[in-house]
Amino acid sequence: MSAVSDTAGAGTAQAAAPGNPVGRAVTDSLVIARRNLIRMRRIPEMLIFGLIQPIMFVVLFTYVFGGSIQVGSSSSPQAYREFLMAGIFAQTVTFATAGAGAGIADDMHKGLIDRFRSLPMARGAVLTGRTLADLVQTALTLLVLAVVAVLVGWRTHENAGKVLAGFALLLLLGYAFSWIGALIGLSVRTPEAATSGGLIWLFPLTFISNAFVDANQMPAFLQHIAEWNPFSATVQACRELFGNLPPGFRASDAWPMQHPVWASLIWSVVIILVFRTLAVRKYRSATA
C-alpha cells in the first residue's frame, strides 16, 4: 500500500499546484508507471515466467521444425531460423496483452482502481502508467529473447539503424496491444478471466499470419486474412529491417505486404487511438 500512498501524495500535490494539464497527465502517468515497475522488481517471477514460453517457442521451432518447412526457395534450417525469429518476437510482445489485462483486473478486484479514481489525478493516467510499465517489461523480455536467438544461430544482415527500427516497431505493436489488454482487464471480474480473455483471440491472430509459415502457402481465404492481419505487417516489416527474408521469397501483392513498415505503423497507431479511447471511457465507469 506504500505505492498507493505515494501515488496519493503525488496526486494531491499535483492538484494543489496549478499547471499545464498535459504536464500533470504526464507526471501522474509516470507516478503510476513507477508504482508498477516497483511491483515488478519485487516480484521478479513475473518477468521470468514471461520469458519461458517464448524461449520454448524459439527452441522448439528451431530444432523441431527447422529444415522441414520451406520458406521461399529454401528449406535449410538457417533460412527458417532467420525467417522465424521476427514472428517469435512479435508473438512475444502481443502475448504481453494477457499480463496487462490480468494486472488491471487484479487492481480492480482489490479495489485499487476505485481508490485511484477518487484521487485528483489526470483522467487516463492510471492506464497510461500501467501500459508504460508493461512496455518496459516487454523491452526487457525482447532483449533477453534476442540474446537467446543469437545463441541458437539467428543473425541480422542490415545496419544497426534498421535493426533498431525493427525492434521499435515490435515495441510499438506491444504497446498498442497492451491497450487492448487494459480494456479487457476493465471489462472482466477476475484476473483469471482477464488472462483467458487476453489469450483466446491471440492464438488465431498469431497463427493465421506469416509468423511461422509463408502465407503464400495457405488456402486463398486464409491468405487474405493473413495479409491484412496487423500482426503480419509488423512481422514482415521486421524481416525486411533485419535482412531476414529467405532466398527466393516473394511477398504477395497485398498493400500491407508491399509496404509493411507503413502498414505496421498505421495499424499500431490506429489500435492505440481506438482502444485507449475505449479503455479510458470504460475506466470512468468500471466497478470492482
NUTORMAR-869875 format. One record per residue: residue number from 1; residue in one letter; x, y, z of N, C-alpha, C in turn. Coordinates in steps of 0.02 Angstrom, whole numbers, plus 50000, padded with zeros to 5 digits. Example, Ala and Ser with C-alpha at 12.3 -4.5 7.8 and 13.67 -1.06 7.14 Angstrom:
  pos  code    n.X    n.Y    n.Z   ca.X   ca.Y   ca.Z    c.X    c.Y    c.Z
    1     A  50660  49716  50390  50615  49775  50390  50660  49835  50390
    2     S  50642  49888  50354  50684  49947  50357  50645  50002  50394
***
This chain:
  pos  code    n.X    n.Y    n.Z   ca.X   ca.Y   ca.Z    c.X    c.Y    c.Z
    1     M  50041  49939  50000  50000  50000  50000  50042  50063  50000
    2     S  50108  50055  50011  50151  50114  50011  50151  50147  49943
    3     A  50148  50106  49889  50147  50135  49822  50083  50175  49812
    4     V  50028  50150  49841  49965  50187  49835  49969  50253  49872
    5     S  50001  50251  49933  50008  50313  49971  50051  50363  49935
    6     D  50106  50339  49904  50148  50384  49865  50109  50415  49808
    7     T  50067  50373  49776  50026  50398  49722  49977  50451  49746
    8     A  49948  50438  49805  49900  50486  49833  49934  50552  49847
    9     G  49995  50549  49877  50031  50611  49892  50048  50649  49830
   10     A  50071  50612  49779  50089  50645  49717  50028  50676  49684
   11     G  49971  50639  49686  49911  50665  49655  49886  50727  49691
   12     T  49890  50728  49758  49867  50786  49795  49911  50846  49781
   13     A  49977  50834  49777  50023  50889  49762  50009  50918  49694
   14     Q  49994  50875  49646  49980  50899  49579  49915  50940  49579
   15     A  49866  50918  49619  49803  50954  49621  49812  51022  49652
   16     A  49856  51027  49701  49865  51091  49735  49904  51141  49694
   17     A  49948  51115  49649  49990  51160  49609  49959  51170  49541
   18     P  49943  51232  49523  49916  51244  49457  49970  51231  49405
   19     G  49950  51208  49347  49999  51195  49295  49966  51172  49232
   20     N  50007  51154  49184  49984  51130  49120  49950  51063  49129
   21     P  49888  51055  49104  49853  50990  49111  49892  50933  49079
   22     V  49925  50947  49022  49965  50895  48989  50023  50874  49034
   23     G  50056  50924  49064  50111  50909  49109  50089  50868  49169
   24     R  50030  50885  49196  50002  50847  49252  49988  50775  49231
   25     A  49960  50767  49171  49944  50700  49148  50007  50658  49141
   26     V  50060  50689  49115  50124  50653  49107  50152  50634  49175
   27     T  50151  50682  49222  50178  50668  49289  50139  50613  49324
   28     D  50072  50617  49320  50031  50566  49352  50043  50497  49321
   29     S  50050  50495  49255  50062  50432  49221  50129  50402  49242
   30     L  50180  50444  49249  50245  50419  49269  50245  50393  49341
   31     V  50205  50425  49384  50199  50401  49453  50169  50331  49454
   32     I  50117  50320  49415  50086  50254  49411  50134  50204  49379
   33     A  50170  50225  49328  50218  50180  49296  50271  50158  49347
   34     R  50294  50206  49387  50344  50191  49438  50316  50141  49489
   35     R  50254  50150  49508  50223  50103  49555  50222  50032  49526
   36     N  50207  50025  49462  50204  49959  49432  50273  49929  49422
   37     L  50322  49972  49407  50391  49947  49399  50419  49923  49466
   38     I  50403  49959  49520  50425  49936  49586  50394  49869  49602
   39     R  50331  49861  49585  50297  49797  49597  50330  49741  49556
   40     M  50349  49758  49494  50382  49709  49451  50449  49688  49480
   41     R  50486  49737  49508  50551  49722  49537  50544  49678  49598
   42     R  50491  49687  49637  50481  49648  49697  50454  49578  49682
   43     I  50427  49568  49622  50401  49503  49602  50436  49483  49537
   44     P  50500  49464  49539  50538  49450  49477  50512  49390  49438
   45     E  50475  49346  49473  50449  49288  49436  50400  49307  49381
   46     M  50371  49367  49386  50328  49391  49332  50366  49395  49267
   47     L  50427  49422  49270  50469  49427  49210  50497  49359  49190
   48     I  50516  49319  49239  50546  49254  49224  50496  49208  49189
   49     F  50435  49204  49216  50384  49162  49185  50364  49188  49116
   50     G  50368  49254  49108  50352  49282  49043  50403  49264  48990
   51     L  50463  49244  49011  50516  49226  48964  50513  49152  48944
   52     I  50484  49110  48986  50487  49039  48975  50453  49019  48909
   53     Q  50392  49043  48897  50356  49023  48837  50392  49043  48773
   54     P  50412  49107  48764  50447  49124  48701  50512  49087  48691
   55     I  50549  49073  48745  50611  49035  48738  50596  48964  48715
   56     M  50542  48934  48743  50521  48868  48721  50502  48868  48647
   57     F  50467  48920  48625  50448  48925  48554  50510  48929  48510
   58     V  50559  48969  48531  50621  48975  48492  50654  48908  48484
   59     V  50663  48872  48540  50698  48808  48538  50659  48756  48499
   60     L  50593  48751  48511  50552  48700  48478  50548  48712  48403
   61     F  50533  48774  48383  50526  48787  48311  50593  48782  48276
   62     T  50647  48801  48310  50713  48799  48278  50737  48728  48267
   63     Y  50731  48685  48318  50761  48619  48314  50711  48564  48295
   64     V  50646  48577  48302  50596  48526  48284  50572  48537  48212
   65     F  50554  48601  48196  50527  48615  48130  50579  48641  48081
   66     G  50636  48666  48107  50687  48692  48063  50711  48639  48013
   67     G  50711  48657  47948  50732  48610  47896  50675  48570  47866
   68     S  50616  48569  47899  50559  48532  47872  50507  48579  47843
   69     I  50516  48644  47851  50469  48694  47824  50506  48735  47772
   70     Q  50477  48739  47713  50509  48777  47659  50484  48849  47660
   71     V  50530  48896  47656  50514  48967  47650  50551  48994  47590
   72     G  50515  49027  47546  50546  49049  47484  50567  48988  47444
   73     S  50629  48987  47422  50655  48930  47384  50701  48887  47426
   74     S  50702  48899  47492  50748  48864  47535  50712  48826  47590
   75     S  50740  48768  47607  50714  48730  47664  50770  48717  47714
   76     S  50823  48757  47712  50879  48748  47758  50860  48772  47828
   77     P  50887  48740  47879  50872  48761  47948  50890  48834  47961
   78     Q  50945  48858  47933  50966  48927  47946  50917  48977  47915
   79     A  50893  48962  47854  50845  49007  47821  50781  49011  47862
   80     Y  50757  48953  47886  50695  48954  47925  50706  48988  47992
   81     R  50764  48978  48022  50779  49010  48086  50775  49085  48081
   82     E  50804  49113  48028  50802  49186  48020  50732  49209  48001
   83     F  50696  49169  47963  50626  49185  47946  50582  49184  48008
   84     L  50596  49137  48053  50554  49126  48112  50558  49181  48164
   85     M  50618  49208  48175  50629  49249  48235  50586  49312  48237
   86     A  50573  49344  48181  50529  49403  48183  50460  49384  48207
   87     G  50436  49325  48188  50371  49301  48211  50370  49287  48285
   88     I  50424  49257  48311  50429  49243  48383  50431  49308  48422
   89     F  50471  49356  48399  50474  49421  48432  50405  49454  48435
   90     A  50370  49454  48378  50304  49486  48376  50254  49450  48420
   91     Q  50256  49383  48419  50211  49345  48462  50223  49361  48535
   92     T  50286  49368  48554  50303  49382  48624  50274  49449  48646
   93     V  50281  49502  48605  50257  49568  48627  50181  49569  48629
   94     T  50147  49532  48585  50074  49532  48586  50046  49490  48642
   95     F  50081  49436  48661  50057  49394  48716  50062  49430  48783
   96     A  50099  49485  48785  50101  49526  48847  50033  49556  48862
   97     T  49988  49555  48812  49920  49580  48821  49886  49546  48881
   98     A  49895  49481  48886  49863  49444  48940  49887  49468  49008
   99     G  49952  49481  49015  49979  49505  49078  49953  49574  49095
  100     A  49947  49617  49045  49921  49685  49057  49849  49682  49082
  101     G  49809  49640  49048  49739  49634  49069  49732  49605  49138
  102     A  49772  49553  49154  49769  49521  49219  49789  49569  49274
  103     G  49841  49611  49261  49863  49659  49311  49810  49710  49328
  104     I  49777  49736  49277  49725  49786  49289  49664  49753  49322
  105     A  49647  49692  49301  49591  49657  49332  49606  49644  49406
  106     D  49669  49629  49422  49688  49618  49492  49680  49682  49533
  107     D  49701  49738  49504  49692  49803  49538  49618  49818  49548
  108     M  49577  49801  49498  49505  49811  49505  49477  49767  49561
  109     H  49499  49704  49562  49473  49656  49611  49491  49677  49682
  110     K  49549  49708  49691  49571  49730  49757  49545  49799  49777
  111     G  49511  49831  49731  49484  49897  49746  49531  49955  49733
  112     L  49591  49941  49705  49640  49994  49695  49617  50044  49641
  113     I  49582  50018  49591  49559  50062  49537  49510  50113  49565
  114     D  49465  50090  49610  49418  50137  49641  49455  50189  49683
  115     R  49509  50168  49716  49549  50214  49756  49583  50265  49710
  116     F  49612  50242  49656  49644  50287  49609  49595  50338  49580
  117     R  49534  50315  49566  49484  50359  49536  49462  50414  49584
  118     S  49470  50400  49650  49450  50450  49700  49502  50505  49709
  119     L  49562  50494  49681  49617  50542  49688  49613  50596  49634
  120     P  49640  50654  49648  49641  50708  49598  49695  50696  49546
  121     M  49683  50646  49504  49732  50627  49453  49704  50641  49384
  122     A  49749  50646  49336  49728  50655  49267  49690  50594  49243
  123     R  49637  50605  49205  49598  50550  49178  49642  50509  49131
  124     G  49643  50445  49141  49682  50400  49099  49753  50389  49122
  125     A  49775  50425  49175  49844  50417  49198  49858  50347  49225
  126     V  49809  50317  49258  49818  50250  49286  49832  50200  49230
  127     L  49792  50204  49177  49801  50157  49122  49864  50172  49082
  128     T  49879  50236  49072  49940  50253  49035  50002  50231  49074
  129     G  50001  50242  49139  50058  50219  49180  50066  50144  49178
  130     R  50011  50109  49180  50013  50036  49178  50042  50012  49111
  131     T  50019  50041  49056  50043  50019  48990  50116  50038  48980
  132     L  50138  50094  49008  50209  50113  49003  50253  50063  49042
  133     A  50230  50042  49100  50267  49992  49139  50270  49926  49101
  134     D  50215  49907  49069  50214  49846  49028  50262  49852  48970
  135     L  50268  49913  48942  50315  49924  48887  50387  49911  48909
  136     V  50404  49934  48969  50472  49922  48995  50483  49847  49004
  137     Q  50434  49811  49031  50441  49739  49040  50449  49704  48973
  138     T  50410  49726  48923  50415  49697  48856  50484  49708  48826
  139     A  50512  49768  48836  50579  49783  48810  50631  49737  48841
  140     L  50626  49726  48907  50673  49681  48940  50666  49609  48914
  141     T  50604  49588  48904  50592  49521  48877  50621  49514  48808
  142     L  50612  49564  48765  50639  49562  48697  50715  49559  48698
  143     L  50745  49595  48744  50819  49595  48749  50845  49525  48765
  144     V  50815  49494  48814  50836  49426  48833  50823  49377  48776
  145     L  50765  49384  48744  50747  49339  48690  50793  49347  48630
  146     A  50815  49408  48616  50862  49419  48561  50928  49385  48575
  147     V  50950  49387  48637  51012  49353  48656  51005  49277  48645
  148     V  50949  49250  48666  50937  49178  48655  50936  49162  48581
  149     A  50904  49206  48541  50901  49195  48469  50971  49194  48438
  150     V  51013  49239  48459  51082  49240  48434  51119  49175  48453
  151     L  51106  49150  48513  51139  49089  48535  51118  49029  48493
  152     V  51056  49028  48467  51035  48971  48426  51048  48982  48352
  153     G  51081  49039  48335  51103  49048  48266  51069  49102  48226
  154     W  51025  49141  48257  50992  49196  48221  51042  49252  48208
  155     R  51039  49280  48148  51083  49336  48130  51043  49388  48091
  156     T  51064  49451  48097  51035  49504  48056  51085  49522  48001
  157     H  51059  49551  47947  51102  49566  47889  51092  49637  47865
  158     E  51070  49681  47909  51062  49752  47893  51100  49793  47945
  159     N  51104  49859  47933  51141  49901  47980  51104  49909  48046
  160     A  51139  49935  48095  51111  49940  48163  51048  49984  48165
  161     G  51046  50036  48124  50988  50080  48124  50925  50043  48104
  162     K  50929  50002  48052  50870  49964  48030  50850  49911  48081
  163     V  50900  49880  48112  50884  49829  48162  50848  49861  48222
  164     L  50873  49918  48244  50840  49954  48299  50770  49976  48280
  165     A  50761  49997  48216  50695  50017  48193  50647  49957  48195
  166     G  50672  49898  48179  50630  49838  48183  50607  49825  48254
  167     F  50653  49831  48303  50634  49820  48372  50587  49876  48397
  168     A  50595  49936  48370  50549  49991  48388  50478  49976  48364
  169     L  50472  49948  48304  50406  49928  48279  50375  49874  48323
  170     L  50416  49827  48346  50391  49775  48390  50365  49804  48456
  171     L  50403  49851  48485  50382  49882  48547  50318  49923  48538
  172     L  50312  49957  48480  50252  49995  48466  50192  49949  48461
  173     L  50201  49892  48427  50146  49843  48423  50128  49817  48493
  174     G  50178  49802  48534  50164  49778  48602  50128  49830  48643
  175     Y  50148  49894  48635  50114  49947  48672  50041  49954  48649
  176     A  50030  49947  48583  49962  49951  48557  49919  49895  48586
  177     F  49946  49834  48587  49907  49778  48612  49897  49781  48687
  178     S  49941  49816  48723  49930  49823  48795  49867  49863  48810
  179     W  49848  49908  48764  49785  49945  48774  49725  49899  48764
  180     I  49732  49850  48720  49678  49800  48714  49673  49762  48780
  181     G  49732  49743  48808  49732  49709  48872  49701  49752  48927
  182     A  49714  49817  48925  49685  49862  48976  49609  49861  48973
  183     L  49582  49863  48912  49509  49862  48904  49481  49796  48928
  184     I  49515  49741  48913  49491  49675  48936  49493  49672  49012
  185     G  49548  49696  49042  49554  49694  49115  49500  49734  49150
  186     L  49477  49788  49120  49424  49829  49150  49355  49799  49138
  187     S  49350  49752  49092  49285  49726  49071  49267  49660  49103
  188     V  49314  49628  49139  49301  49563  49171  49305  49570  49246
  189     R  49285  49518  49281  49280  49522  49354  49341  49494  49391
  190     T  49379  49450  49360  49435  49418  49394  49498  49419  49351
  191     P  49557  49416  49382  49619  49412  49343  49622  49349  49299
  192     E  49593  49294  49323  49593  49233  49284  49554  49242  49219
  193     A  49497  49276  49224  49457  49289  49164  49494  49335  49116
  194     A  49532  49383  49144  49570  49429  49102  49625  49391  49065
  195     T  49658  49343  49099  49710  49304  49066  49682  49263  49009
  196     S  49625  49229  49022  49594  49189  48969  49569  49233  48912
  197     G  49538  49290  48930  49512  49335  48878  49568  49368  48839
  198     G  49627  49374  48869  49683  49404  48834  49719  49357  48788
  199     L  49710  49291  48797  49746  49241  48757  49703  49208  48704
  200     I  49638  49200  48717  49597  49158  48674  49595  49183  48602
  201     W  49597  49248  48592  49595  49276  48524  49664  49286  48494
  202     L  49716  49283  48537  49784  49294  48512  49811  49234  48473
  203     F  49790  49174  48491  49815  49115  48455  49795  49115  48382
  204     P  49730  49124  48365  49714  49128  48293  49746  49189  48259
  205     L  49753  49245  48295  49783  49304  48266  49855  49291  48246
  206     T  49893  49257  48289  49964  49246  48275  49976  49187  48228
  207     F  49933  49136  48230  49945  49078  48187  49915  49087  48117
  208     I  49862  49127  48110  49837  49143  48043  49874  49206  48020
  209     S  49938  49199  48010  49982  49255  47993  50043  49226  47958
  210     N  50091  49269  47945  50153  49247  47913  50208  49236  47965
  211     A  50189  49227  48028  50239  49223  48081  50281  49159  48076
  212     F  50249  49102  48063  50284  49038  48066  50290  49003  47999
  213     V  50247  49021  47952  50250  48991  47885  50239  49046  47833
  214     D  50256  49032  47771  50244  49078  47717  50170  49081  47703
  215     A  50140  49140  47710  50067  49147  47700  50047  49129  47629
  216     N  50092  49132  47581  50075  49115  47512  50058  49041  47505
  217     Q  50075  49000  47554  50061  48929  47551  49994  48911  47584
  218     M  49959  48961  47610  49895  48949  47643  49839  48946  47591
  219     P  49781  48917  47609  49723  48922  47566  49705  48995  47553
  220     A  49673  49008  47496  49662  49078  47474  49628  49120  47526
  221     F  49574  49094  47560  49537  49136  47607  49578  49151  47669
  222     L  49620  49104  47691  49663  49117  47748  49721  49163  47729
  223     Q  49744  49158  47667  49798  49201  47643  49777  49274  47646
  224     H  49716  49289  47626  49693  49359  47627  49689  49384  47699
  225     I  49666  49342  47745  49664  49362  47815  49734  49376  47841
  226     A  49781  49331  47825  49850  49338  47849  49881  49402  47821
  227     E  49867  49418  47758  49899  49476  47726  49877  49541  47758
  228     W  49814  49544  47781  49788  49606  47810  49787  49604  47887
  229     N  49818  49555  47915  49825  49548  47987  49877  49599  48011
  230     P  49861  49642  48060  49911  49690  48084  49974  49656  48111
  231     F  49965  49597  48139  50022  49559  48163  50070  49541  48106
  232     S  50042  49520  48049  50083  49502  47991  50122  49562  47964
  233     A  50092  49621  47966  50127  49680  47940  50190  49694  47980
  234     T  50186  49689  48046  50245  49700  48088  50298  49646  48077
  235     V  50275  49584  48071  50323  49529  48059  50360  49539  47993
  236     Q  50322  49557  47940  50354  49567  47875  50401  49627  47877
  237     A  50381  49680  47912  50423  49739  47917  50489  49722  47953
  238     C  50485  49683  48006  50545  49664  48043  50591  49620  48001
  239     R  50561  49574  47962  50604  49532  47919  50643  49575  47869
  240     E  50609  49626  47842  50644  49669  47795  50698  49710  47831
  241     L  50681  49737  47890  50729  49779  47925  50787  49738  47954
  242     F  50775  49675  47971  50828  49632  47997  50869  49600  47941
  243     G  50843  49604  47879  50876  49569  47823  50866  49494  47828
  244     N  50807  49472  47851  50793  49401  47862  50746  49370  47811
  245     L  50736  49403  47754  50694  49373  47702  50733  49316  47670
  246     P  50704  49256  47664  50741  49198  47637  50752  49205  47562
  247     P  50800  49167  47535  50812  49169  47463  50750  49147  47423
  248     G  50735  49184  47371  50678  49167  47329  50611  49185  47357
  249     F  50610  49220  47414  50546  49239  47444  50514  49296  47405
  250     R  50450  49290  47392  50413  49342  47357  50351  49360  47397
  251     A  50347  49421  47420  50288  49443  47458  50229  49449  47412
  252     S  50169  49440  47439  50108  49446  47399  50098  49518  47377
  253     D  50050  49528  47332  50038  49595  47305  49993  49637  47351
  254     A  49970  49610  47407  49929  49648  47454  49968  49709  47480
  255     W  49935  49766  47487  49969  49828  47506  50009  49821  47571
  256     P  49982  49790  47624  50021  49784  47686  50086  49745  47677
  257     M  50086  49697  47631  50147  49656  47621  50197  49692  47576
  258     Q  50173  49738  47534  50218  49776  47492  50246  49837  47528
  259     H  50209  49862  47578  50232  49920  47618  50224  49904  47692
  260     P  50260  49854  47716  50248  49828  47784  50265  49878  47839
  261     V  50317  49919  47829  50336  49966  47882  50280  50017  47892
  262     W  50255  50045  47838  50200  50093  47844  50137  50059  47870
  263     A  50123  49998  47847  50064  49962  47871  50069  49948  47945
  264     S  50128  49929  47968  50138  49916  48040  50126  49979  48081
  265     L  50155  50034  48059  50146  50098  48095  50072  50118  48097
  266     I  50038  50113  48040  49968  50134  48037  49925  50089  48082
  267     W  49934  50023  48077  49895  49978  48119  49906  49992  48193
  268     S  49968  50000  48214  49983  50010  48285  49953  50075  48311
  269     V  49960  50129  48272  49933  50194  48293  49856  50191  48297
  270     V  49825  50159  48248  49751  50153  48249  49728  50114  48310
  271     I  49762  50058  48324  49743  50017  48382  49751  50058  48447
  272     I  49805  50096  48453  49815  50137  48513  49759  50188  48520
  273     L  49743  50224  48466  49693  50276  48469  49624  50247  48487
  274     V  49606  50192  48455  49540  50163  48467  49534  50133  48537
  275     F  49581  50091  48556  49574  50055  48619  49593  50098  48679
  276     R  49634  50148  48670  49646  50194  48726  49582  50233  48741
  277     T  49548  50256  48689  49485  50292  48698  49434  50248  48734
  278     L  49427  50185  48710  49378  50140  48740  49398  50122  48812
  279     A  49463  50112  48825  49485  50092  48892  49475  50149  48942
  280     V  49492  50211  48922  49483  50267  48968  49409  50278  48983
  281     R  49367  50270  48932  49295  50276  48943  49270  50222  48990
  282     K  49294  50161  48982  49274  50106  49025  49300  50118  49096
  283     Y  49360  50145  49102  49390  50159  49168  49346  50205  49209
  284     R  49314  50253  49177  49273  50302  49213  49211  50270  49243
  285     S  49188  50214  49214  49125  50184  49237  49133  50115  49268
  286     A  49194  50086  49263  49204  50017  49287  49199  50015  49363
  287     T  49173  49960  49388  49167  49949  49460  49196  49881  49477
  288     A  49224  49876  49537  49254  49813  49558  49201  49759  49570
***
